[in-house]
Amino acid sequence: MEPIALGNRMRKAREQAGFSQEAAAARLGLKGPALSQYETGKRGVDALVLERLAKLYGVPLNFFFEGQETRSWEQALREKGAELSDEGKAGVGRLVQLVKAFEDLYERTGTRIPERAHSPFAPLEDSALEEAAVAELAGRTRAYYDLGNVPIRDMKAFLELHGYHVFTVPFGGAGDDLSGLIFWHPRLGAVIALNEQQAPVRRPFTMAHEFAHGLYHYGRQAILCRHGLGDPAEEFADSFASHFLIPTPALEERLERMGVDTVTDADEIADLVRYFGVSPKAMRRKLEAERRIRGEVELKGILWRAKALGYPVADYELGRAALPLQERYPYAYVELVKKALEQGAISRRRAASLLGMSEVEFDELMEPSPEDQPEPYAIT
């Protein structure tokens, strides 16, 4: 391929991903004007650099040689992410790659893509609702899914059971970076992405927040969520998540069983946090809204307190281990990687790459030691 044509496609991929030359070069560790010279065709580019560029920009490697039309869902994500940090843009690129791989795995394995799930509720034209109205919608949603007032102990499993695909990717660790996003793929349906760099204990609330968008804001192609935007739709989703995860009747019942009218200490917060499966901050906000907390209750170390009370707390929640495979990818995605490998449709190296692992890590996953308990997503 002519160096100038290749360079033009490299530039197109970079601009589509929203990176300046300087930012892309910095993330790749390229020195001086190297990237500029690649894009103008003045300097040849090797396969390793192309592979790294493709990963950063969220395009397949053959994009540089064949060119591909950007589909509407990808364009919506790119446009919405134009104002993100460079780390956030890289996260969007990673998500685009994962979703394209997901669709490709269905095709390679000859697996039928399940029908898209549709919201059972009419979309909200105006999300500026009173708190009581949001609570009513959350209650109606629980009733539709026959949840009663019981806690949802595994929000990710609940979402995937009802047709949502949940990925976890790094979007940046600053306070104004994305907490998560949702978009609608024409074949796969609703795709949710959570920020891997935010505290794991926040995950259930973020998932419930994105679920609110999925139920009531599905007229949009993509919604990217950050704190402090002052958007009525974001405020609605936050309020919905609180009422959906911690229904007021359930909270009152739990407090009664604890023999507590007003929460005053950290152990009581720890009990409620693990019972409802939410973050300490989310629980405190709910208690404050219900006027069921008094004083400044210390939230630091709440999970350790919960562990001491006998509640199961995973090491990754305490920051002592990496996020496990089943929390990073949809169950169907991991199963398709397994199926494609078994059919010989992808290589071992490709399977490891699709799961964000080195080949050594992948080999350990393939051959767990006999004393290890099998993980739900273990590839054996």
MOWOHU-V889017 format. One record per residue. N is the residue number from 1. PHI is phi in whole degrees, 0 to 359 (* if undefined). PSI is psi in radians with two decimals (999 if undefined). BURIAL is I if it has 9 or more other C-alpha atoms within 8 Angstrom, else O. Layout:
n:N phi:PHI psi:PSI burial:BURIAL
n:N phi:PHI psi:PSI burial:BURIAL
//
This chain:
n:1 phi:* psi:2.44 burial:O
n:2 phi:299 psi:2.36 burial:O
n:3 phi:303 psi:-0.62 burial:I
n:4 phi:292 psi:-0.75 burial:I
n:5 phi:295 psi:-0.72 burial:I
n:6 phi:297 psi:-0.76 burial:I
n:7 phi:298 psi:-0.68 burial:I
n:8 phi:297 psi:-0.67 burial:I
n:9 phi:287 psi:-0.57 burial:I
n:10 phi:296 psi:-0.76 burial:I
n:11 phi:296 psi:-0.74 burial:I
n:12 phi:299 psi:-0.74 burial:O
n:13 phi:296 psi:-0.71 burial:I
n:14 phi:295 psi:-0.81 burial:I
n:15 phi:294 psi:-0.66 burial:I
n:16 phi:298 psi:-0.62 burial:I
n:17 phi:279 psi:-0.19 burial:I
n:18 phi:87 psi:0.34 burial:I
n:19 phi:260 psi:2.46 burial:I
n:20 phi:283 psi:2.86 burial:O
n:21 phi:300 psi:-0.73 burial:I
n:22 phi:297 psi:-0.76 burial:O
n:23 phi:293 psi:-0.76 burial:I
n:24 phi:296 psi:-0.75 burial:I
n:25 phi:298 psi:-0.69 burial:I
n:26 phi:295 psi:-0.73 burial:O
n:27 phi:292 psi:-0.48 burial:O
n:28 phi:266 psi:-0.12 burial:O
n:29 phi:73 psi:0.45 burial:O
n:30 phi:279 psi:2.51 burial:I
n:31 phi:262 psi:2.55 burial:O
n:32 phi:56 psi:-2.52 burial:O
n:33 phi:272 psi:0.43 burial:O
n:34 phi:304 psi:-0.83 burial:I
n:35 phi:296 psi:-0.68 burial:I
n:36 phi:299 psi:-0.72 burial:O
n:37 phi:291 psi:-0.61 burial:I
n:38 phi:298 psi:-0.80 burial:I
n:39 phi:288 psi:-0.42 burial:I
n:40 phi:267 psi:-0.04 burial:I
n:41 phi:79 psi:0.19 burial:I
n:42 phi:278 psi:-0.20 burial:I
n:43 phi:217 psi:2.35 burial:I
n:44 phi:288 psi:2.62 burial:O
n:45 phi:240 psi:2.35 burial:O
n:46 phi:272 psi:2.95 burial:O
n:47 phi:296 psi:-0.62 burial:O
n:48 phi:295 psi:-0.75 burial:O
n:49 phi:296 psi:-0.73 burial:O
n:50 phi:299 psi:-0.71 burial:I
n:51 phi:297 psi:-0.72 burial:I
n:52 phi:292 psi:-0.67 burial:I
n:53 phi:296 psi:-0.75 burial:I
n:54 phi:300 psi:-0.72 burial:I
n:55 phi:295 psi:-0.76 burial:I
n:56 phi:296 psi:-0.73 burial:I
n:57 phi:275 psi:-0.19 burial:I
n:58 phi:73 psi:0.69 burial:I
n:59 phi:233 psi:2.70 burial:I
n:60 phi:289 psi:2.73 burial:O
n:61 phi:301 psi:-0.62 burial:I
n:62 phi:288 psi:-0.11 burial:O
n:63 phi:302 psi:-0.62 burial:I
n:64 phi:287 psi:-0.31 burial:I
n:65 phi:249 psi:-0.56 burial:I
n:66 phi:250 psi:-0.45 burial:O
n:67 phi:74 psi:2.51 burial:O
n:68 phi:216 psi:2.56 burial:O
n:69 phi:283 psi:2.33 burial:O
n:70 phi:282 psi:2.17 burial:O
n:71 phi:280 psi:2.85 burial:O
n:72 phi:299 psi:-0.70 burial:O
n:73 phi:293 psi:-0.67 burial:I
n:74 phi:292 psi:-0.74 burial:I
n:75 phi:299 psi:-0.71 burial:I
n:76 phi:298 psi:-0.75 burial:I
n:77 phi:297 psi:-0.78 burial:I
n:78 phi:298 psi:-0.78 burial:I
n:79 phi:293 psi:-0.75 burial:O
n:80 phi:295 psi:-0.54 burial:I
n:81 phi:270 psi:0.12 burial:I
n:82 phi:298 psi:-0.49 burial:I
n:83 phi:263 psi:0.10 burial:O
n:84 phi:286 psi:2.88 burial:I
n:85 phi:296 psi:2.87 burial:O
n:86 phi:301 psi:-0.61 burial:O
n:87 phi:294 psi:-0.69 burial:I
n:88 phi:295 psi:-0.72 burial:I
n:89 phi:297 psi:-0.70 burial:I
n:90 phi:297 psi:-0.65 burial:I
n:91 phi:296 psi:-0.71 burial:I
n:92 phi:298 psi:-0.73 burial:I
n:93 phi:299 psi:-0.72 burial:I
n:94 phi:297 psi:-0.75 burial:I
n:95 phi:297 psi:-0.75 burial:I
n:96 phi:302 psi:-0.77 burial:I
n:97 phi:299 psi:-0.77 burial:I
n:98 phi:297 psi:-0.75 burial:I
n:99 phi:292 psi:-0.71 burial:O
n:100 phi:296 psi:-0.69 burial:O
n:101 phi:296 psi:-0.67 burial:I
n:102 phi:301 psi:-0.86 burial:I
n:103 phi:297 psi:-0.72 burial:I
n:104 phi:296 psi:-0.65 burial:O
n:105 phi:297 psi:-0.68 burial:I
n:106 phi:302 psi:-0.77 burial:I
n:107 phi:290 psi:-0.76 burial:O
n:108 phi:296 psi:-0.61 burial:I
n:109 phi:268 psi:-0.06 burial:I
n:110 phi:67 psi:0.49 burial:O
n:111 phi:268 psi:2.35 burial:O
n:112 phi:288 psi:2.30 burial:O
n:113 phi:284 psi:2.18 burial:O
n:114 phi:302 psi:2.69 burial:O
n:115 phi:298 psi:2.53 burial:O
n:116 phi:295 psi:2.40 burial:I
n:117 phi:282 psi:2.46 burial:I
n:118 phi:240 psi:2.53 burial:O
n:119 phi:295 psi:2.40 burial:I
n:120 phi:279 psi:0.00 burial:O
n:121 phi:243 psi:2.65 burial:O
n:122 phi:291 psi:2.54 burial:O
n:123 phi:292 psi:2.64 burial:I
n:124 phi:272 psi:2.14 burial:O
n:125 phi:281 psi:-0.56 burial:O
n:126 phi:229 psi:2.05 burial:O
n:127 phi:267 psi:0.05 burial:O
n:128 phi:278 psi:1.30 burial:O
n:129 phi:257 psi:2.70 burial:O
n:130 phi:292 psi:2.71 burial:O
n:131 phi:304 psi:-0.69 burial:O
n:132 phi:296 psi:-0.63 burial:O
n:133 phi:291 psi:-0.67 burial:O
n:134 phi:294 psi:-0.73 burial:I
n:135 phi:299 psi:-0.66 burial:I
n:136 phi:294 psi:-0.73 burial:O
n:137 phi:296 psi:-0.71 burial:I
n:138 phi:297 psi:-0.71 burial:I
n:139 phi:295 psi:-0.70 burial:I
n:140 phi:296 psi:-0.68 burial:O
n:141 phi:296 psi:-0.77 burial:I
n:142 phi:299 psi:-0.71 burial:I
n:143 phi:296 psi:-0.72 burial:I
n:144 phi:300 psi:-0.74 burial:O
n:145 phi:271 psi:0.18 burial:O
n:146 phi:55 psi:0.81 burial:O
n:147 phi:265 psi:-0.29 burial:O
n:148 phi:59 psi:-2.36 burial:O
n:149 phi:243 psi:0.30 burial:O
n:150 phi:284 psi:2.60 burial:O
n:151 phi:296 psi:2.60 burial:I
n:152 phi:263 psi:1.75 burial:I
n:153 phi:284 psi:-0.40 burial:O
n:154 phi:224 psi:1.55 burial:O
n:155 phi:295 psi:-0.62 burial:I
n:156 phi:296 psi:-0.80 burial:I
n:157 phi:298 psi:-0.69 burial:O
n:158 phi:300 psi:-0.82 burial:I
n:159 phi:297 psi:-0.77 burial:I
n:160 phi:291 psi:-0.54 burial:I
n:161 phi:299 psi:-0.53 burial:O
n:162 phi:254 psi:0.44 burial:O
n:163 phi:94 psi:0.09 burial:I
n:164 phi:266 psi:2.52 burial:I
n:165 phi:250 psi:2.14 burial:I
n:166 phi:247 psi:2.03 burial:I
n:167 phi:251 psi:2.80 burial:I
n:168 phi:232 psi:2.14 burial:I
n:169 phi:223 psi:2.75 burial:I
n:170 phi:282 psi:2.15 burial:I
n:171 phi:247 psi:0.04 burial:I
n:172 phi:118 psi:2.62 burial:I
n:173 phi:256 psi:0.05 burial:O
n:174 phi:281 psi:2.78 burial:O
n:175 phi:297 psi:-0.45 burial:O
n:176 phi:261 psi:0.17 burial:O
n:177 phi:281 psi:2.94 burial:I
n:178 phi:300 psi:2.42 burial:I
n:179 phi:273 psi:-0.56 burial:I
n:180 phi:180 psi:-3.12 burial:I
n:181 phi:204 psi:2.89 burial:I
n:182 phi:218 psi:2.46 burial:I
n:183 phi:214 psi:2.93 burial:I
n:184 phi:245 psi:2.05 burial:I
n:185 phi:269 psi:2.42 burial:I
n:186 phi:298 psi:-0.44 burial:O
n:187 phi:249 psi:-0.70 burial:O
n:188 phi:276 psi:-0.39 burial:I
n:189 phi:90 psi:-2.57 burial:I
n:190 phi:286 psi:2.22 burial:I
n:191 phi:241 psi:2.20 burial:I
n:192 phi:249 psi:2.43 burial:I
n:193 phi:233 psi:2.31 burial:I
n:194 phi:254 psi:2.64 burial:I
n:195 phi:280 psi:1.99 burial:I
n:196 phi:297 psi:-0.42 burial:I
n:197 phi:270 psi:0.07 burial:I
n:198 phi:260 psi:2.79 burial:O
n:199 phi:304 psi:2.29 burial:O
n:200 phi:305 psi:-0.53 burial:O
n:201 phi:294 psi:-0.30 burial:O
n:202 phi:276 psi:-0.20 burial:I
n:203 phi:302 psi:-0.83 burial:I
n:204 phi:301 psi:-0.73 burial:I
n:205 phi:294 psi:-0.74 burial:I
n:206 phi:297 psi:-0.71 burial:I
n:207 phi:296 psi:-0.73 burial:I
n:208 phi:294 psi:-0.62 burial:I
n:209 phi:299 psi:-0.84 burial:I
n:210 phi:292 psi:-0.58 burial:I
n:211 phi:300 psi:-0.69 burial:I
n:212 phi:301 psi:-0.77 burial:I
n:213 phi:297 psi:-0.74 burial:I
n:214 phi:298 psi:-0.59 burial:I
n:215 phi:279 psi:-0.63 burial:I
n:216 phi:236 psi:-0.11 burial:I
n:217 phi:232 psi:0.57 burial:I
n:218 phi:284 psi:0.02 burial:I
n:219 phi:285 psi:-0.20 burial:O
n:220 phi:266 psi:2.67 burial:O
n:221 phi:283 psi:-0.68 burial:I
n:222 phi:207 psi:2.53 burial:I
n:223 phi:228 psi:2.08 burial:I
n:224 phi:255 psi:2.28 burial:I
n:225 phi:247 psi:2.19 burial:I
n:226 phi:225 psi:2.70 burial:I
n:227 phi:284 psi:2.57 burial:O
n:228 phi:78 psi:0.34 burial:O
n:229 phi:282 psi:-0.38 burial:O
n:230 phi:69 psi:0.36 burial:O
n:231 phi:273 psi:2.21 burial:O
n:232 phi:305 psi:-0.60 burial:O
n:233 phi:294 psi:-0.63 burial:I
n:234 phi:289 psi:-0.71 burial:I
n:235 phi:295 psi:-0.68 burial:I
n:236 phi:299 psi:-0.81 burial:I
n:237 phi:296 psi:-0.67 burial:I
n:238 phi:297 psi:-0.80 burial:I
n:239 phi:294 psi:-0.74 burial:I
n:240 phi:301 psi:-0.81 burial:I
n:241 phi:302 psi:-0.72 burial:I
n:242 phi:297 psi:-0.84 burial:I
n:243 phi:290 psi:-0.58 burial:I
n:244 phi:289 psi:-0.73 burial:I
n:245 phi:278 psi:-0.54 burial:I
n:246 phi:230 psi:1.32 burial:I
n:247 phi:300 psi:2.41 burial:I
n:248 phi:304 psi:-0.78 burial:O
n:249 phi:300 psi:-0.65 burial:O
n:250 phi:292 psi:-0.66 burial:I
n:251 phi:295 psi:-0.77 burial:I
n:252 phi:297 psi:-0.70 burial:O
n:253 phi:295 psi:-0.73 burial:O
n:254 phi:294 psi:-0.74 burial:I
n:255 phi:298 psi:-0.67 burial:I
n:256 phi:296 psi:-0.74 burial:I
n:257 phi:294 psi:-0.54 burial:O
n:258 phi:282 psi:-0.18 burial:O
n:259 phi:71 psi:0.56 burial:O
n:260 phi:237 psi:2.29 burial:O
n:261 phi:264 psi:-0.75 burial:O
n:262 phi:228 psi:2.22 burial:O
n:263 phi:289 psi:2.31 burial:I
n:264 phi:228 psi:-0.18 burial:I
n:265 phi:221 psi:2.93 burial:O
n:266 phi:292 psi:-0.57 burial:I
n:267 phi:296 psi:-0.65 burial:I
n:268 phi:294 psi:-0.72 burial:I
n:269 phi:298 psi:-0.76 burial:I
n:270 phi:301 psi:-0.73 burial:I
n:271 phi:300 psi:-0.82 burial:I
n:272 phi:292 psi:-0.69 burial:I
n:273 phi:301 psi:-0.80 burial:I
n:274 phi:282 psi:-0.56 burial:I
n:275 phi:297 psi:-0.75 burial:O
n:276 phi:266 psi:-0.17 burial:I
n:277 phi:69 psi:0.68 burial:I
n:278 phi:236 psi:3.04 burial:I
n:279 phi:281 psi:2.74 burial:I
n:280 phi:303 psi:-0.70 burial:I
n:281 phi:294 psi:-0.71 burial:O
n:282 phi:296 psi:-0.70 burial:I
n:283 phi:293 psi:-0.74 burial:I
n:284 phi:297 psi:-0.72 burial:I
n:285 phi:300 psi:-0.72 burial:O
n:286 phi:294 psi:-0.77 burial:I
n:287 phi:296 psi:-0.68 burial:I
n:288 phi:295 psi:-0.73 burial:I
n:289 phi:296 psi:-0.58 burial:O
n:290 phi:268 psi:0.01 burial:O
n:291 phi:56 psi:0.82 burial:O
n:292 phi:242 psi:0.37 burial:I
n:293 phi:223 psi:2.52 burial:I
n:294 phi:229 psi:2.31 burial:I
n:295 phi:83 psi:3.11 burial:O
n:296 phi:268 psi:1.61 burial:O
n:297 phi:280 psi:2.23 burial:O
n:298 phi:291 psi:2.21 burial:O
n:299 phi:261 psi:-0.26 burial:I
n:300 phi:295 psi:2.31 burial:O
n:301 phi:77 psi:0.31 burial:O
n:302 phi:299 psi:-0.71 burial:I
n:303 phi:294 psi:-0.61 burial:I
n:304 phi:294 psi:-0.64 burial:O
n:305 phi:296 psi:-0.73 burial:I
n:306 phi:298 psi:-0.68 burial:I
n:307 phi:297 psi:-0.71 burial:I
n:308 phi:294 psi:-0.48 burial:O
n:309 phi:281 psi:-0.10 burial:O
n:310 phi:103 psi:0.06 burial:O
n:311 phi:280 psi:2.49 burial:O
n:312 phi:288 psi:2.25 burial:O
n:313 phi:229 psi:2.09 burial:I
n:314 phi:288 psi:2.62 burial:O
n:315 phi:301 psi:-0.63 burial:O
n:316 phi:293 psi:-0.48 burial:I
n:317 phi:291 psi:-0.50 burial:I
n:318 phi:270 psi:0.03 burial:I
n:319 phi:78 psi:0.30 burial:O
n:320 phi:258 psi:0.01 burial:O
n:321 phi:205 psi:2.77 burial:O
n:322 phi:289 psi:2.76 burial:O
n:323 phi:299 psi:2.20 burial:O
n:324 phi:291 psi:2.80 burial:O
n:325 phi:306 psi:-0.75 burial:O
n:326 phi:292 psi:-0.26 burial:I
n:327 phi:266 psi:-0.22 burial:I
n:328 phi:264 psi:-0.46 burial:I
n:329 phi:226 psi:2.73 burial:I
n:330 phi:297 psi:2.58 burial:I
n:331 phi:304 psi:-0.76 burial:I
n:332 phi:297 psi:-0.62 burial:O
n:333 phi:296 psi:-0.84 burial:I
n:334 phi:295 psi:-0.69 burial:I
n:335 phi:295 psi:-0.61 burial:I
n:336 phi:289 psi:-0.62 burial:I
n:337 phi:300 psi:-0.79 burial:I
n:338 phi:300 psi:-0.80 burial:I
n:339 phi:294 psi:-0.75 burial:I
n:340 phi:296 psi:-0.67 burial:I
n:341 phi:294 psi:-0.77 burial:I
n:342 phi:297 psi:-0.60 burial:O
n:343 phi:278 psi:-0.14 burial:O
n:344 phi:78 psi:0.29 burial:O
n:345 phi:281 psi:-0.37 burial:I
n:346 phi:223 psi:2.76 burial:I
n:347 phi:276 psi:2.93 burial:O
n:348 phi:298 psi:-0.70 burial:O
n:349 phi:297 psi:-0.76 burial:O
n:350 phi:295 psi:-0.70 burial:O
n:351 phi:299 psi:-0.76 burial:I
n:352 phi:298 psi:-0.75 burial:I
n:353 phi:297 psi:-0.71 burial:I
n:354 phi:295 psi:-0.44 burial:I
n:355 phi:259 psi:0.18 burial:O
n:356 phi:67 psi:0.59 burial:O
n:357 phi:239 psi:2.80 burial:I
n:358 phi:282 psi:2.86 burial:O
n:359 phi:295 psi:-0.55 burial:I
n:360 phi:295 psi:-0.80 burial:O
n:361 phi:298 psi:-0.68 burial:I
n:362 phi:295 psi:-0.70 burial:I
n:363 phi:298 psi:-0.67 burial:O
n:364 phi:294 psi:-0.63 burial:O
n:365 phi:292 psi:-0.64 burial:I
n:366 phi:290 psi:-0.52 burial:I
n:367 phi:232 psi:1.23 burial:O
n:368 phi:295 psi:2.62 burial:O
n:369 phi:292 psi:2.63 burial:O
n:370 phi:303 psi:-0.55 burial:O
n:371 phi:280 psi:-0.19 burial:O
n:372 phi:286 psi:2.45 burial:O
n:373 phi:284 psi:2.35 burial:O
n:374 phi:293 psi:2.34 burial:O
n:375 phi:278 psi:2.70 burial:O
n:376 phi:303 psi:-0.51 burial:O
n:377 phi:254 psi:0.17 burial:I
n:378 phi:300 psi:2.33 burial:O
n:379 phi:265 psi:1.94 burial:O
n:380 phi:235 psi:999 burial:O
//
